[in-house]
């Protein structure tokens, strides 16, 4: 007994599979077109959040170290400013240590140093940056250092690139203020 195949049956199966593959290719393209904007926005958000986290960590460290320096016996506003400037350089920011008290347009950062008496408040840097030190006021035996900066410049490039502004999520006009308090030596 001999088994024979009907060529028409094989031909019909091939045509059906070929037709399904063409339909599938079209749906894959449509799925990509629908998913791409979401994937792009998520990717840009992750990158921007990474830049923000790095900036926040740097500013936090500079405020803590600045308050430790300010609490030392014989510390000067210039020594505190120079220490904070070293941290600002990591993010390509400029703190004009010579601007004491703070003056308009002097660098990218404003530093406010307060002692517990409430009488001695010193500022360094750019007075154009609005800054209201956060947290409780320092006690008589404490000193508080607050570092304030804008998250983007007028171009939307530094210190954090404004990657999501095209999609309606902007950092323009947003600020970062971080304070640290240390007991006097």
Residue frames as qw, qx, qy, qz and C-alpha x, y, z in Angstrom:
[[0.000, 0.891, 0.455, 0.000, 0.00, 0.00, 0.00],
 [0.448, 0.209, 0.035, 0.868, 1.37, 3.35, -0.97],
 [0.124, -0.778, -0.422, 0.448, 0.65, 6.61, 0.86],
 [0.359, 0.427, 0.299, 0.774, 0.27, 9.64, -1.27],
 [0.098, -0.524, -0.340, 0.775, -0.15, 13.23, -0.28],
 [0.338, 0.790, 0.473, 0.194, -2.39, 15.55, -1.98],
 [0.449, 0.136, 0.016, 0.883, -0.41, 18.53, -3.20],
 [0.156, -0.660, -0.280, -0.680, -3.36, 20.86, -2.81],
 [0.664, -0.686, -0.296, 0.024, -3.60, 20.19, 0.94],
 [0.677, -0.259, -0.052, 0.687, 0.09, 21.01, 1.47],
 [0.251, 0.370, 0.235, 0.863, -0.22, 24.10, -0.70],
 [0.349, -0.751, -0.344, -0.443, -3.23, 25.39, 1.26],
 [0.702, -0.611, -0.213, 0.297, -1.43, 24.99, 4.62],
 [0.565, -0.030, 0.071, 0.821, 1.59, 26.89, 3.32],
 [0.032, 0.547, 0.302, 0.780, -0.57, 29.75, 2.06],
 [0.519, -0.762, -0.334, -0.197, -2.44, 29.97, 5.39],
 [0.710, -0.468, -0.120, 0.513, 0.78, 30.08, 7.41],
 [0.417, 0.183, 0.181, 0.872, 2.27, 32.69, 5.09],
 [0.176, -0.686, -0.351, -0.613, -0.88, 34.81, 5.41],
 [0.642, -0.712, -0.272, 0.081, -0.77, 34.54, 9.26],
 [0.661, -0.221, -0.018, 0.717, 2.90, 35.58, 9.31],
 [0.197, 0.420, 0.242, 0.852, 2.12, 38.69, 7.26],
 [0.412, -0.755, -0.326, -0.392, -0.71, 39.62, 9.62],
 [0.739, -0.541, -0.205, 0.345, 1.56, 39.04, 12.63],
 [0.529, 0.080, 0.046, 0.843, 4.25, 41.32, 11.21],
 [0.073, -0.609, -0.264, -0.744, 1.71, 44.12, 10.95],
 [0.610, -0.726, -0.271, -0.168, 0.54, 43.67, 14.52],
 [0.739, -0.287, -0.141, 0.594, 4.14, 43.65, 15.84],
 [0.300, 0.308, 0.112, 0.896, 4.75, 47.00, 14.15],
 [0.346, -0.686, -0.288, -0.572, 1.53, 48.40, 15.61],
 [0.751, -0.582, -0.268, 0.162, 2.46, 47.17, 19.11],
 [0.619, -0.060, -0.060, 0.781, 5.88, 48.80, 18.79],
 [0.060, 0.498, 0.197, 0.843, 4.34, 52.11, 17.68],
 [0.539, -0.703, -0.281, -0.370, 1.99, 52.05, 20.69],
 [0.808, -0.491, -0.179, 0.272, 4.63, 51.01, 23.25],
 [0.621, 0.306, -0.077, 0.717, 7.57, 53.16, 22.09],
 [0.076, -0.717, 0.054, -0.691, 6.43, 56.51, 23.60],
 [0.754, -0.624, -0.014, -0.204, 5.84, 54.86, 26.99],
 [0.900, -0.102, -0.044, 0.422, 9.22, 53.14, 26.91],
 [0.424, 0.519, -0.045, 0.741, 10.91, 56.40, 25.87],
 [0.328, -0.757, 0.041, -0.563, 9.28, 58.44, 28.67],
 [0.872, -0.489, -0.011, 0.002, 10.14, 55.79, 31.26],
 [0.815, 0.127, -0.059, 0.563, 13.76, 55.63, 30.08],
 [0.200, 0.618, -0.069, 0.757, 14.16, 59.41, 30.21],
 [0.571, -0.715, -0.005, -0.403, 12.51, 59.51, 33.65],
 [0.922, -0.299, -0.061, 0.240, 14.95, 56.90, 34.98],
 [0.617, 0.316, -0.066, 0.718, 17.93, 58.87, 33.62],
 [0.091, -0.699, 0.021, -0.709, 16.62, 62.15, 35.06],
 [0.758, -0.621, -0.052, -0.191, 15.94, 60.52, 38.44],
 [0.876, -0.061, -0.107, 0.467, 19.52, 59.20, 38.44],
 [0.339, 0.488, -0.075, 0.801, 20.88, 62.71, 37.87],
 [0.420, -0.710, -0.031, -0.565, 18.61, 64.06, 40.62],
 [0.888, -0.438, -0.127, 0.066, 19.73, 61.37, 43.08],
 [0.726, 0.132, -0.121, 0.664, 23.39, 62.15, 42.42],
 [0.065, 0.594, -0.030, 0.801, 22.78, 65.89, 42.87],
 [0.627, -0.666, -0.095, -0.393, 20.79, 65.39, 46.07],
 [0.900, -0.285, -0.150, 0.294, 23.46, 63.14, 47.56],
 [0.552, 0.296, -0.093, 0.774, 26.19, 65.64, 46.70],
 [0.165, -0.651, -0.010, -0.741, 24.27, 68.59, 48.15],
 [0.789, -0.572, -0.155, -0.162, 23.45, 66.62, 51.30],
 [0.837, -0.114, -0.149, 0.514, 27.11, 65.74, 51.82],
 [0.332, 0.442, -0.056, 0.831, 28.16, 69.35, 51.21],
 [0.417, -0.700, -0.071, -0.575, 25.64, 70.67, 53.76],
 [0.873, -0.460, -0.143, 0.071, 26.73, 68.13, 56.38],
 [0.749, 0.023, -0.087, 0.656, 30.44, 68.74, 55.86],
 [0.121, 0.600, 0.034, 0.790, 29.87, 72.50, 55.68],
 [0.572, -0.721, -0.078, -0.382, 28.07, 72.47, 59.04],
 [0.886, -0.313, -0.112, 0.324, 30.87, 70.37, 60.57],
 [0.545, 0.289, -0.036, 0.787, 33.44, 72.87, 59.29],
 [0.145, -0.687, -0.082, -0.708, 31.38, 75.83, 60.55],
 [0.745, -0.630, -0.167, -0.141, 31.12, 74.25, 64.02],
 [0.788, 0.007, -0.241, 0.567, 34.92, 74.14, 64.45],
 [0.353, -0.820, -0.093, 0.442, 36.58, 76.70, 66.68],
 [0.226, -0.578, 0.361, 0.696, 38.08, 79.45, 64.53],
 [0.457, 0.368, 0.714, 0.382, 36.22, 78.45, 61.34],
 [0.080, 0.396, -0.086, -0.911, 35.55, 81.20, 58.84],
 [0.662, 0.541, 0.269, -0.444, 32.81, 81.71, 56.28],
 [0.415, 0.674, -0.530, -0.305, 35.47, 81.39, 53.57],
 [0.091, -0.311, 0.945, -0.033, 36.67, 78.00, 54.87],
 [0.545, 0.301, 0.696, -0.359, 33.06, 76.73, 54.91],
 [0.577, 0.689, -0.017, -0.438, 32.48, 78.11, 51.40],
 [0.221, 0.600, -0.733, -0.232, 35.67, 76.54, 50.05],
 [0.293, -0.084, 0.942, -0.138, 34.70, 73.13, 51.43],
 [0.584, 0.499, 0.515, -0.382, 31.20, 73.35, 49.94],
 [0.427, 0.725, -0.320, -0.436, 32.67, 74.51, 46.60],
 [0.059, -0.377, 0.911, 0.158, 34.70, 71.29, 46.40],
 [0.410, 0.269, 0.852, -0.186, 31.44, 69.32, 46.53],
 [0.478, 0.707, 0.188, -0.486, 29.72, 71.63, 44.04],
 [0.144, 0.616, -0.630, -0.450, 32.52, 71.02, 41.52],
 [0.368, 0.013, 0.929, 0.047, 31.42, 67.36, 41.30],
 [0.400, 0.631, 0.663, -0.052, 28.25, 68.54, 39.53],
 [0.390, 0.311, 0.306, 0.811, 29.98, 71.36, 37.62],
 [0.188, -0.900, -0.368, -0.139, 28.34, 73.98, 39.83],
 [0.409, 0.376, -0.237, 0.797, 30.03, 77.18, 40.91],
 [0.441, -0.809, -0.356, 0.156, 29.86, 78.68, 44.39],
 [0.332, 0.684, -0.151, 0.632, 31.44, 82.14, 44.37],
 [0.641, -0.430, -0.463, 0.436, 33.08, 82.09, 47.80],
 [0.299, 0.040, -0.073, 0.951, 34.11, 85.71, 47.38],
 [0.297, -0.480, -0.346, -0.749, 30.46, 86.81, 47.30],
 [0.450, -0.438, -0.679, 0.380, 29.99, 87.41, 51.04],
 [0.569, 0.234, 0.656, -0.437, 27.27, 88.43, 51.67],
 [0.501, 0.326, 0.744, 0.299, 25.53, 86.81, 48.70],
 [0.144, 0.503, -0.150, -0.839, 25.07, 89.02, 45.65],
 [0.758, 0.492, 0.230, -0.361, 22.87, 88.67, 42.55],
 [0.750, 0.621, -0.213, -0.080, 24.28, 86.51, 39.76],
 [0.051, -0.701, 0.700, -0.127, 27.25, 85.18, 41.75],
 [0.038, -0.227, 0.973, -0.024, 27.43, 81.48, 40.87],
 [0.517, -0.159, -0.694, -0.476, 24.87, 78.67, 40.87],
 [0.579, -0.361, -0.700, 0.211, 24.45, 78.10, 44.62],
 [0.250, -0.708, 0.154, -0.642, 23.36, 80.01, 47.74],
 [0.600, -0.137, -0.693, 0.375, 24.69, 78.98, 51.16],
 [0.378, -0.737, 0.011, -0.560, 23.11, 80.27, 54.37],
 [0.536, 0.022, -0.688, 0.489, 25.01, 79.85, 57.67],
 [0.455, -0.697, -0.099, -0.545, 23.03, 80.47, 60.89],
 [0.256, 0.181, -0.782, 0.539, 24.18, 80.30, 64.48],
 [0.315, -0.475, -0.812, 0.128, 21.99, 79.59, 67.49],
 [0.113, -0.376, -0.334, 0.857, 21.78, 83.21, 68.62],
 [0.334, 0.744, 0.577, 0.043, 19.75, 84.19, 65.56],
 [0.043, -0.896, 0.083, 0.434, 21.94, 87.28, 65.21],
 [0.141, -0.549, 0.667, 0.484, 24.69, 85.88, 63.02],
 [0.779, 0.423, 0.462, -0.037, 23.36, 84.80, 59.62],
 [0.109, -0.584, 0.522, 0.612, 25.87, 84.77, 56.79],
 [0.802, 0.501, 0.285, -0.154, 25.26, 84.10, 53.13],
 [0.297, -0.445, 0.635, 0.557, 27.60, 83.06, 50.34],
 [0.354, 0.190, 0.818, 0.412, 26.95, 82.90, 46.60],
 [0.053, -0.282, -0.533, -0.796, 23.97, 83.90, 44.46],
 [0.179, 0.228, 0.559, -0.777, 21.27, 85.91, 46.24],
 [0.484, 0.116, -0.376, -0.781, 18.93, 85.51, 43.23],
 [0.474, -0.112, -0.867, -0.102, 18.16, 81.97, 44.41],
 [0.565, -0.530, 0.058, -0.629, 15.23, 82.08, 46.85],
 [0.555, 0.067, -0.781, 0.279, 16.12, 80.15, 49.98],
 [0.548, -0.581, 0.187, -0.571, 14.32, 79.66, 53.26],
 [0.141, 0.347, -0.900, 0.225, 16.26, 77.27, 55.48],
 [0.748, -0.253, -0.463, -0.403, 14.20, 74.19, 56.30],
 [0.685, -0.187, -0.635, 0.306, 13.83, 72.49, 59.65],
 [0.471, -0.818, -0.289, 0.159, 14.09, 73.86, 63.18],
 [0.124, 0.910, -0.267, 0.292, 16.21, 76.86, 64.09],
 [0.658, 0.194, -0.588, 0.429, 19.56, 76.02, 65.67],
 [0.614, -0.731, -0.266, 0.133, 19.90, 76.07, 69.46],
 [0.146, -0.957, 0.250, 0.034, 22.49, 78.30, 71.13],
 [0.517, -0.520, 0.646, 0.212, 25.10, 75.52, 70.94],
 [0.698, 0.296, 0.614, 0.219, 24.44, 74.63, 67.28],
 [0.084, 0.522, -0.348, -0.774, 25.17, 75.95, 63.82],
 [0.675, 0.452, 0.571, -0.115, 23.07, 75.34, 60.71],
 [0.064, -0.385, 0.552, 0.737, 24.19, 75.36, 57.08],
 [0.644, 0.528, 0.491, -0.255, 21.64, 75.39, 54.24],
 [0.207, -0.231, 0.635, 0.708, 22.59, 74.86, 50.59],
 [0.529, 0.615, 0.432, -0.394, 20.06, 76.04, 47.97],
 [0.110, -0.301, 0.619, 0.717, 20.14, 75.75, 44.18],
 [0.681, 0.383, -0.029, -0.623, 17.89, 75.65, 41.14],
 [0.796, 0.002, 0.603, 0.046, 17.45, 72.22, 39.54],
 [0.645, 0.448, 0.411, 0.462, 17.87, 73.63, 36.01],
 [0.204, -0.360, 0.093, 0.906, 19.38, 76.73, 34.51],
 [0.433, 0.554, 0.067, -0.708, 17.63, 78.92, 31.95],
 [0.386, 0.403, -0.690, -0.461, 18.77, 76.55, 29.17],
 [0.914, -0.116, 0.087, -0.380, 17.42, 73.48, 31.01],
 [0.757, 0.413, -0.494, 0.112, 20.81, 71.77, 30.95],
 [0.482, 0.165, -0.664, 0.547, 22.57, 72.04, 34.32],
 [0.214, -0.474, 0.851, -0.073, 22.79, 70.71, 36.97],
 [0.523, 0.190, 0.826, -0.087, 20.04, 68.34, 35.81],
 [0.072, 0.019, -0.611, -0.788, 19.09, 68.11, 32.13],
 [0.523, 0.243, 0.381, -0.723, 15.36, 68.78, 31.72],
 [0.061, -0.094, 0.905, 0.411, 14.77, 65.66, 29.59],
 [0.098, 0.469, 0.877, -0.031, 11.02, 65.36, 30.13],
 [0.113, 0.469, 0.151, -0.863, 10.09, 68.98, 29.36],
 [0.228, 0.099, -0.648, -0.720, 8.99, 67.98, 25.83],
 [0.343, -0.315, -0.869, -0.164, 6.38, 65.71, 27.41],
 [0.379, -0.705, -0.234, -0.553, 5.06, 68.35, 29.84],
 [0.772, -0.574, -0.183, 0.203, 7.06, 67.35, 32.93],
 [0.418, 0.711, -0.205, 0.527, 9.53, 70.14, 33.66],
 [0.659, -0.383, -0.361, 0.537, 12.05, 70.90, 36.40],
 [0.226, 0.461, 0.054, 0.856, 12.16, 74.56, 35.44],
 [0.343, -0.622, 0.038, -0.703, 11.60, 76.76, 38.49],
 [0.880, -0.414, -0.229, -0.045, 12.15, 73.88, 40.93],
 [0.051, 0.764, -0.523, 0.375, 14.74, 74.14, 43.68],
 [0.820, -0.158, -0.509, 0.208, 16.66, 71.94, 46.06],
 [0.198, -0.745, 0.342, -0.537, 17.22, 73.11, 49.64],
 [0.847, -0.186, -0.473, 0.159, 19.08, 70.95, 52.11],
 [0.236, -0.806, 0.315, -0.442, 20.05, 71.92, 55.67],
 [0.786, -0.073, -0.539, 0.294, 22.37, 70.32, 58.19],
 [0.363, -0.838, 0.152, -0.379, 22.89, 71.23, 61.84],
 [0.750, 0.097, -0.510, 0.410, 25.91, 70.47, 64.02],
 [0.560, -0.796, -0.174, 0.149, 26.78, 71.20, 67.65],
 [0.196, 0.899, -0.311, 0.236, 29.51, 73.79, 68.23],
 [0.798, 0.058, -0.440, 0.408, 32.92, 72.59, 69.41]]
